[in-house]
Amino acid sequence: MAKVWVDDTCIGCEACVDALPDVFQMDDGKAKVVNPEGASLEEIKETAEACPTESIKVEE
């Protein structure tokens, strides 16, 4: 299982929450991973690549 997290560079744009609400949620203005198994690894990687601040990290 891949490790997925959001680092402290998150600006709270909610793009990841909009794309994968089963994986990401907002917490105090920042995104956080609540269910890394809520989407395929490919979907999570695509969302990470779309993050404007590259805050989503995926470690396989």
PyMOL Python script that loads the backbone (N, CA, C, O; Angstrom):
from pymol import cmd

cmd.read_pdbstr("""\
ATOM      1  N   MET A   1       0.843  -1.201   0.000  1.00  0.00           N
ATOM      2  CA  MET A   1       0.000   0.000   0.000  1.00  0.00           C
ATOM      3  C   MET A   1       0.873   1.244   0.000  1.00  0.00           C
ATOM      4  O   MET A   1       1.839   1.330   0.758  1.00  0.00           O
ATOM      5  N   ALA A   2       0.544   2.179  -0.824  1.00  0.00           N
ATOM      6  CA  ALA A   2       1.290   3.433  -0.903  1.00  0.00           C
ATOM      7  C   ALA A   2       0.958   4.316   0.294  1.00  0.00           C
ATOM      8  O   ALA A   2      -0.138   4.255   0.852  1.00  0.00           O
ATOM      9  N   LYS A   3       1.922   5.129   0.669  1.00  0.00           N
ATOM     10  CA  LYS A   3       1.714   6.118   1.724  1.00  0.00           C
ATOM     11  C   LYS A   3       1.351   7.444   1.044  1.00  0.00           C
ATOM     12  O   LYS A   3       2.028   7.880   0.113  1.00  0.00           O
ATOM     13  N   VAL A   4       0.287   8.068   1.515  1.00  0.00           N
ATOM     14  CA  VAL A   4      -0.188   9.324   0.923  1.00  0.00           C
ATOM     15  C   VAL A   4      -0.376  10.339   2.045  1.00  0.00           C
ATOM     16  O   VAL A   4      -0.977  10.032   3.074  1.00  0.00           O
ATOM     17  N   TRP A   5       0.146  11.559   1.841  1.00  0.00           N
ATOM     18  CA  TRP A   5      -0.039  12.608   2.831  1.00  0.00           C
ATOM     19  C   TRP A   5      -0.009  13.974   2.160  1.00  0.00           C
ATOM     20  O   TRP A   5       0.398  14.112   1.006  1.00  0.00           O
ATOM     21  N   VAL A   6      -0.447  14.975   2.907  1.00  0.00           N
ATOM     22  CA  VAL A   6      -0.424  16.360   2.448  1.00  0.00           C
ATOM     23  C   VAL A   6       0.544  17.106   3.349  1.00  0.00           C
ATOM     24  O   VAL A   6       0.404  17.079   4.572  1.00  0.00           O
ATOM     25  N   ASP A   7       1.536  17.779   2.745  1.00  0.00           N
ATOM     26  CA  ASP A   7       2.519  18.489   3.570  1.00  0.00           C
ATOM     27  C   ASP A   7       2.038  19.897   3.920  1.00  0.00           C
ATOM     28  O   ASP A   7       0.944  20.309   3.536  1.00  0.00           O
ATOM     29  N   ASP A   8       2.870  20.615   4.647  1.00  0.00           N
ATOM     30  CA  ASP A   8       2.450  21.925   5.180  1.00  0.00           C
ATOM     31  C   ASP A   8       2.469  23.057   4.161  1.00  0.00           C
ATOM     32  O   ASP A   8       2.232  24.210   4.521  1.00  0.00           O
ATOM     33  N   THR A   9       2.746  22.751   2.898  1.00  0.00           N
ATOM     34  CA  THR A   9       2.685  23.793   1.867  1.00  0.00           C
ATOM     35  C   THR A   9       1.278  23.959   1.301  1.00  0.00           C
ATOM     36  O   THR A   9       1.054  24.815   0.445  1.00  0.00           O
ATOM     37  N   CYS A  10       0.342  23.160   1.766  1.00  0.00           N
ATOM     38  CA  CYS A  10      -1.051  23.229   1.304  1.00  0.00           C
ATOM     39  C   CYS A  10      -1.611  24.629   1.527  1.00  0.00           C
ATOM     40  O   CYS A  10      -1.454  25.215   2.598  1.00  0.00           O
ATOM     41  N   ILE A  11      -2.277  25.159   0.483  1.00  0.00           N
ATOM     42  CA  ILE A  11      -2.889  26.490   0.580  1.00  0.00           C
ATOM     43  C   ILE A  11      -4.403  26.421   0.762  1.00  0.00           C
ATOM     44  O   ILE A  11      -5.074  27.452   0.801  1.00  0.00           O
ATOM     45  N   GLY A  12      -4.940  25.209   0.874  1.00  0.00           N
ATOM     46  CA  GLY A  12      -6.371  25.051   1.114  1.00  0.00           C
ATOM     47  C   GLY A  12      -7.253  25.359  -0.071  1.00  0.00           C
ATOM     48  O   GLY A  12      -8.373  25.839   0.109  1.00  0.00           O
ATOM     49  N   CYS A  13      -6.781  25.097  -1.286  1.00  0.00           N
ATOM     50  CA  CYS A  13      -7.572  25.411  -2.478  1.00  0.00           C
ATOM     51  C   CYS A  13      -8.723  24.428  -2.696  1.00  0.00           C
ATOM     52  O   CYS A  13      -9.639  24.710  -3.469  1.00  0.00           O
ATOM     53  N   GLU A  14      -8.683  23.296  -2.034  1.00  0.00           N
ATOM     54  CA  GLU A  14      -9.723  22.268  -2.068  1.00  0.00           C
ATOM     55  C   GLU A  14      -9.812  21.505  -3.386  1.00  0.00           C
ATOM     56  O   GLU A  14     -10.776  20.768  -3.593  1.00  0.00           O
ATOM     57  N   ALA A  15      -8.847  21.655  -4.277  1.00  0.00           N
ATOM     58  CA  ALA A  15      -8.880  20.921  -5.547  1.00  0.00           C
ATOM     59  C   ALA A  15      -8.865  19.417  -5.316  1.00  0.00           C
ATOM     60  O   ALA A  15      -9.570  18.679  -6.005  1.00  0.00           O
ATOM     61  N   CYS A  16      -8.076  18.956  -4.359  1.00  0.00           N
ATOM     62  CA  CYS A  16      -8.007  17.515  -4.089  1.00  0.00           C
ATOM     63  C   CYS A  16      -9.310  17.012  -3.475  1.00  0.00           C
ATOM     64  O   CYS A  16      -9.749  15.901  -3.771  1.00  0.00           O
ATOM     65  N   VAL A  17      -9.922  17.820  -2.627  1.00  0.00           N
ATOM     66  CA  VAL A  17     -11.199  17.442  -2.009  1.00  0.00           C
ATOM     67  C   VAL A  17     -12.283  17.359  -3.076  1.00  0.00           C
ATOM     68  O   VAL A  17     -13.112  16.449  -3.055  1.00  0.00           O
ATOM     69  N   ASP A  18     -12.276  18.305  -4.005  1.00  0.00           N
ATOM     70  CA  ASP A  18     -13.252  18.282  -5.101  1.00  0.00           C
ATOM     71  C   ASP A  18     -13.053  17.047  -5.982  1.00  0.00           C
ATOM     72  O   ASP A  18     -14.023  16.428  -6.420  1.00  0.00           O
ATOM     73  N   ALA A  19     -11.789  16.692  -6.239  1.00  0.00           N
ATOM     74  CA  ALA A  19     -11.492  15.559  -7.121  1.00  0.00           C
ATOM     75  C   ALA A  19     -11.742  14.214  -6.456  1.00  0.00           C
ATOM     76  O   ALA A  19     -12.304  13.309  -7.071  1.00  0.00           O
ATOM     77  N   LEU A  20     -11.326  14.081  -5.199  1.00  0.00           N
ATOM     78  CA  LEU A  20     -11.427  12.791  -4.499  1.00  0.00           C
ATOM     79  C   LEU A  20     -11.923  12.996  -3.055  1.00  0.00           C
ATOM     80  O   LEU A  20     -11.145  12.891  -2.107  1.00  0.00           O
ATOM     81  N   PRO A  21     -13.199  13.282  -2.903  1.00  0.00           N
ATOM     82  CA  PRO A  21     -13.728  13.554  -1.555  1.00  0.00           C
ATOM     83  C   PRO A  21     -13.691  12.354  -0.616  1.00  0.00           C
ATOM     84  O   PRO A  21     -13.777  12.525   0.600  1.00  0.00           O
ATOM     85  N   ASP A  22     -13.565  11.144  -1.157  1.00  0.00           N
ATOM     86  CA  ASP A  22     -13.454   9.965  -0.294  1.00  0.00           C
ATOM     87  C   ASP A  22     -12.048   9.800   0.267  1.00  0.00           C
ATOM     88  O   ASP A  22     -11.842   9.031   1.205  1.00  0.00           O
ATOM     89  N   VAL A  23     -11.080  10.517  -0.300  1.00  0.00           N
ATOM     90  CA  VAL A  23      -9.687  10.406   0.132  1.00  0.00           C
ATOM     91  C   VAL A  23      -9.266  11.627   0.953  1.00  0.00           C
ATOM     92  O   VAL A  23      -8.612  11.489   1.987  1.00  0.00           O
ATOM     93  N   PHE A  24      -9.641  12.816   0.492  1.00  0.00           N
ATOM     94  CA  PHE A  24      -9.187  14.065   1.111  1.00  0.00           C
ATOM     95  C   PHE A  24     -10.350  14.826   1.740  1.00  0.00           C
ATOM     96  O   PHE A  24     -11.467  14.816   1.223  1.00  0.00           O
ATOM     97  N   GLN A  25     -10.073  15.481   2.855  1.00  0.00           N
ATOM     98  CA  GLN A  25     -11.030  16.382   3.487  1.00  0.00           C
ATOM     99  C   GLN A  25     -10.275  17.599   4.000  1.00  0.00           C
ATOM    100  O   GLN A  25      -9.059  17.561   4.190  1.00  0.00           O
ATOM    101  N   MET A  26     -11.006  18.662   4.216  1.00  0.00           N
ATOM    102  CA  MET A  26     -10.400  19.874   4.766  1.00  0.00           C
ATOM    103  C   MET A  26     -10.409  19.802   6.285  1.00  0.00           C
ATOM    104  O   MET A  26     -11.360  19.311   6.894  1.00  0.00           O
ATOM    105  N   ASP A  27      -9.333  20.299   6.883  1.00  0.00           N
ATOM    106  CA  ASP A  27      -9.197  20.346   8.339  1.00  0.00           C
ATOM    107  C   ASP A  27      -8.478  21.638   8.688  1.00  0.00           C
ATOM    108  O   ASP A  27      -7.286  21.787   8.418  1.00  0.00           O
ATOM    109  N   ASP A  28      -9.193  22.555   9.280  1.00  0.00           N
ATOM    110  CA  ASP A  28      -8.624  23.840   9.692  1.00  0.00           C
ATOM    111  C   ASP A  28      -7.956  24.572   8.520  1.00  0.00           C
ATOM    112  O   ASP A  28      -6.866  25.127   8.662  1.00  0.00           O
ATOM    113  N   GLY A  29      -8.629  24.565   7.361  1.00  0.00           N
ATOM    114  CA  GLY A  29      -8.153  25.307   6.206  1.00  0.00           C
ATOM    115  C   GLY A  29      -7.103  24.601   5.372  1.00  0.00           C
ATOM    116  O   GLY A  29      -6.606  25.170   4.400  1.00  0.00           O
ATOM    117  N   LYS A  30      -6.758  23.386   5.724  1.00  0.00           N
ATOM    118  CA  LYS A  30      -5.764  22.614   4.975  1.00  0.00           C
ATOM    119  C   LYS A  30      -6.354  21.251   4.635  1.00  0.00           C
ATOM    120  O   LYS A  30      -7.209  20.735   5.355  1.00  0.00           O
ATOM    121  N   ALA A  31      -5.890  20.681   3.540  1.00  0.00           N
ATOM    122  CA  ALA A  31      -6.346  19.343   3.157  1.00  0.00           C
ATOM    123  C   ALA A  31      -5.617  18.299   3.994  1.00  0.00           C
ATOM    124  O   ALA A  31      -4.478  18.496   4.418  1.00  0.00           O
ATOM    125  N   LYS A  32      -6.301  17.190   4.219  1.00  0.00           N
ATOM    126  CA  LYS A  32      -5.657  16.055   4.880  1.00  0.00           C
ATOM    127  C   LYS A  32      -6.198  14.776   4.264  1.00  0.00           C
ATOM    128  O   LYS A  32      -7.293  14.755   3.702  1.00  0.00           O
ATOM    129  N   VAL A  33      -5.419  13.714   4.376  1.00  0.00           N
ATOM    130  CA  VAL A  33      -5.815  12.410   3.870  1.00  0.00           C
ATOM    131  C   VAL A  33      -6.618  11.714   4.965  1.00  0.00           C
ATOM    132  O   VAL A  33      -6.138  11.533   6.084  1.00  0.00           O
ATOM    133  N   VAL A  34      -7.837  11.331   4.628  1.00  0.00           N
ATOM    134  CA  VAL A  34      -8.679  10.635   5.608  1.00  0.00           C
ATOM    135  C   VAL A  34      -8.890   9.171   5.247  1.00  0.00           C
ATOM    136  O   VAL A  34      -9.221   8.362   6.114  1.00  0.00           O
ATOM    137  N   ASN A  35      -8.700   8.821   3.973  1.00  0.00           N
ATOM    138  CA  ASN A  35      -8.908   7.449   3.554  1.00  0.00           C
ATOM    139  C   ASN A  35      -8.074   7.173   2.296  1.00  0.00           C
ATOM    140  O   ASN A  35      -8.581   7.312   1.183  1.00  0.00           O
ATOM    141  N   PRO A  36      -6.805   6.786   2.457  1.00  0.00           N
ATOM    142  CA  PRO A  36      -5.957   6.573   1.283  1.00  0.00           C
ATOM    143  C   PRO A  36      -6.424   5.420   0.399  1.00  0.00           C
ATOM    144  O   PRO A  36      -5.946   5.276  -0.727  1.00  0.00           O
ATOM    145  N   GLU A  37      -7.326   4.618   0.878  1.00  0.00           N
ATOM    146  CA  GLU A  37      -7.860   3.512   0.083  1.00  0.00           C
ATOM    147  C   GLU A  37      -9.182   3.886  -0.596  1.00  0.00           C
ATOM    148  O   GLU A  37      -9.849   3.028  -1.173  1.00  0.00           O
ATOM    149  N   GLY A  38      -9.561   5.175  -0.526  1.00  0.00           N
ATOM    150  CA  GLY A  38     -10.818   5.625  -1.087  1.00  0.00           C
ATOM    151  C   GLY A  38     -10.802   5.828  -2.591  1.00  0.00           C
ATOM    152  O   GLY A  38     -11.830   6.159  -3.181  1.00  0.00           O
ATOM    153  N   ALA A  39      -9.652   5.636  -3.218  1.00  0.00           N
ATOM    154  CA  ALA A  39      -9.517   5.776  -4.671  1.00  0.00           C
ATOM    155  C   ALA A  39      -8.326   4.937  -5.104  1.00  0.00           C
ATOM    156  O   ALA A  39      -7.533   4.488  -4.277  1.00  0.00           O
ATOM    157  N   SER A  40      -8.213   4.732  -6.403  1.00  0.00           N
ATOM    158  CA  SER A  40      -7.076   3.964  -6.904  1.00  0.00           C
ATOM    159  C   SER A  40      -5.794   4.785  -6.769  1.00  0.00           C
ATOM    160  O   SER A  40      -5.835   6.012  -6.682  1.00  0.00           O
ATOM    161  N   LEU A  41      -4.675   4.102  -6.753  1.00  0.00           N
ATOM    162  CA  LEU A  41      -3.395   4.787  -6.670  1.00  0.00           C
ATOM    163  C   LEU A  41      -3.215   5.715  -7.870  1.00  0.00           C
ATOM    164  O   LEU A  41      -2.669   6.809  -7.734  1.00  0.00           O
ATOM    165  N   GLU A  42      -3.665   5.289  -9.020  1.00  0.00           N
ATOM    166  CA  GLU A  42      -3.569   6.125 -10.219  1.00  0.00           C
ATOM    167  C   GLU A  42      -4.363   7.429 -10.048  1.00  0.00           C
ATOM    168  O   GLU A  42      -3.873   8.501 -10.403  1.00  0.00           O
ATOM    169  N   GLU A  43      -5.581   7.340  -9.509  1.00  0.00           N
ATOM    170  CA  GLU A  43      -6.393   8.546  -9.289  1.00  0.00           C
ATOM    171  C   GLU A  43      -5.713   9.477  -8.288  1.00  0.00           C
ATOM    172  O   GLU A  43      -5.719  10.695  -8.465  1.00  0.00           O
ATOM    173  N   ILE A  44      -5.135   8.908  -7.248  1.00  0.00           N
ATOM    174  CA  ILE A  44      -4.447   9.726  -6.243  1.00  0.00           C
ATOM    175  C   ILE A  44      -3.225  10.402  -6.862  1.00  0.00           C
ATOM    176  O   ILE A  44      -2.974  11.579  -6.603  1.00  0.00           O
ATOM    177  N   LYS A  45      -2.470   9.676  -7.671  1.00  0.00           N
ATOM    178  CA  LYS A  45      -1.305  10.266  -8.331  1.00  0.00           C
ATOM    179  C   LYS A  45      -1.720  11.400  -9.270  1.00  0.00           C
ATOM    180  O   LYS A  45      -1.055  12.435  -9.322  1.00  0.00           O
ATOM    181  N   GLU A  46      -2.801  11.214 -10.003  1.00  0.00           N
ATOM    182  CA  GLU A  46      -3.290  12.270 -10.903  1.00  0.00           C
ATOM    183  C   GLU A  46      -3.687  13.509 -10.109  1.00  0.00           C
ATOM    184  O   GLU A  46      -3.405  14.633 -10.524  1.00  0.00           O
ATOM    185  N   THR A  47      -4.330  13.304  -8.986  1.00  0.00           N
ATOM    186  CA  THR A  47      -4.728  14.429  -8.131  1.00  0.00           C
ATOM    187  C   THR A  47      -3.495  15.114  -7.556  1.00  0.00           C
ATOM    188  O   THR A  47      -3.454  16.341  -7.471  1.00  0.00           O
ATOM    189  N   ALA A  48      -2.495  14.340  -7.162  1.00  0.00           N
ATOM    190  CA  ALA A  48      -1.249  14.917  -6.649  1.00  0.00           C
ATOM    191  C   ALA A  48      -0.567  15.770  -7.720  1.00  0.00           C
ATOM    192  O   ALA A  48      -0.059  16.852  -7.426  1.00  0.00           O
ATOM    193  N   GLU A  49      -0.557  15.286  -8.950  1.00  0.00           N
ATOM    194  CA  GLU A  49       0.060  16.042 -10.040  1.00  0.00           C
ATOM    195  C   GLU A  49      -0.696  17.335 -10.332  1.00  0.00           C
ATOM    196  O   GLU A  49      -0.103  18.310 -10.795  1.00  0.00           O
ATOM    197  N   ALA A  50      -1.999  17.349 -10.066  1.00  0.00           N
ATOM    198  CA  ALA A  50      -2.813  18.535 -10.319  1.00  0.00           C
ATOM    199  C   ALA A  50      -2.743  19.557  -9.181  1.00  0.00           C
ATOM    200  O   ALA A  50      -3.206  20.687  -9.338  1.00  0.00           O
ATOM    201  N   CYS A  51      -2.178  19.176  -8.056  1.00  0.00           N
ATOM    202  CA  CYS A  51      -2.092  20.092  -6.902  1.00  0.00           C
ATOM    203  C   CYS A  51      -1.222  21.292  -7.268  1.00  0.00           C
ATOM    204  O   CYS A  51      -0.074  21.116  -7.674  1.00  0.00           O
ATOM    205  N   PRO A  52      -1.752  22.515  -7.130  1.00  0.00           N
ATOM    206  CA  PRO A  52      -0.997  23.701  -7.551  1.00  0.00           C
ATOM    207  C   PRO A  52       0.264  23.962  -6.724  1.00  0.00           C
ATOM    208  O   PRO A  52       1.175  24.645  -7.194  1.00  0.00           O
ATOM    209  N   THR A  53       0.330  23.436  -5.515  1.00  0.00           N
ATOM    210  CA  THR A  53       1.510  23.648  -4.677  1.00  0.00           C
ATOM    211  C   THR A  53       2.320  22.370  -4.476  1.00  0.00           C
ATOM    212  O   THR A  53       3.265  22.351  -3.686  1.00  0.00           O
ATOM    213  N   GLU A  54       1.953  21.300  -5.189  1.00  0.00           N
ATOM    214  CA  GLU A  54       2.628  20.006  -5.075  1.00  0.00           C
ATOM    215  C   GLU A  54       2.694  19.520  -3.627  1.00  0.00           C
ATOM    216  O   GLU A  54       3.696  18.952  -3.196  1.00  0.00           O
ATOM    217  N   SER A  55       1.618  19.752  -2.892  1.00  0.00           N
ATOM    218  CA  SER A  55       1.560  19.412  -1.464  1.00  0.00           C
ATOM    219  C   SER A  55       1.201  17.970  -1.188  1.00  0.00           C
ATOM    220  O   SER A  55       1.443  17.474  -0.088  1.00  0.00           O
ATOM    221  N   ILE A  56       0.624  17.282  -2.170  1.00  0.00           N
ATOM    222  CA  ILE A  56       0.224  15.894  -1.976  1.00  0.00           C
ATOM    223  C   ILE A  56       1.414  15.007  -2.314  1.00  0.00           C
ATOM    224  O   ILE A  56       1.970  15.081  -3.410  1.00  0.00           O
ATOM    225  N   LYS A  57       1.791  14.176  -1.366  1.00  0.00           N
ATOM    226  CA  LYS A  57       2.946  13.299  -1.527  1.00  0.00           C
ATOM    227  C   LYS A  57       2.473  11.850  -1.585  1.00  0.00           C
ATOM    228  O   LYS A  57       1.598  11.436  -0.825  1.00  0.00           O
ATOM    229  N   VAL A  58       3.065  11.092  -2.498  1.00  0.00           N
ATOM    230  CA  VAL A  58       2.739   9.675  -2.650  1.00  0.00           C
ATOM    231  C   VAL A  58       4.056   8.911  -2.638  1.00  0.00           C
ATOM    232  O   VAL A  58       4.949   9.166  -3.446  1.00  0.00           O
ATOM    233  N   GLU A  59       4.155   7.974  -1.710  1.00  0.00           N
ATOM    234  CA  GLU A  59       5.357   7.144  -1.603  1.00  0.00           C
ATOM    235  C   GLU A  59       4.940   5.690  -1.787  1.00  0.00           C
ATOM    236  O   GLU A  59       4.151   5.151  -1.011  1.00  0.00           O
ATOM    237  N   GLU A  60       5.481   5.074  -2.818  1.00  0.00           N
ATOM    238  CA  GLU A  60       5.099   3.680  -3.096  1.00  0.00           C
ATOM    239  C   GLU A  60       6.004   2.706  -2.371  1.00  0.00           C
ATOM    240  O   GLU A  60       5.829   1.494  -2.490  1.00  0.00           O
TER     241      GLU A  60
END
""", "prot")
cmd.dss("prot")
cmd.show_as("cartoon", "prot")
cmd.util.cbc("prot")
cmd.orient("prot")
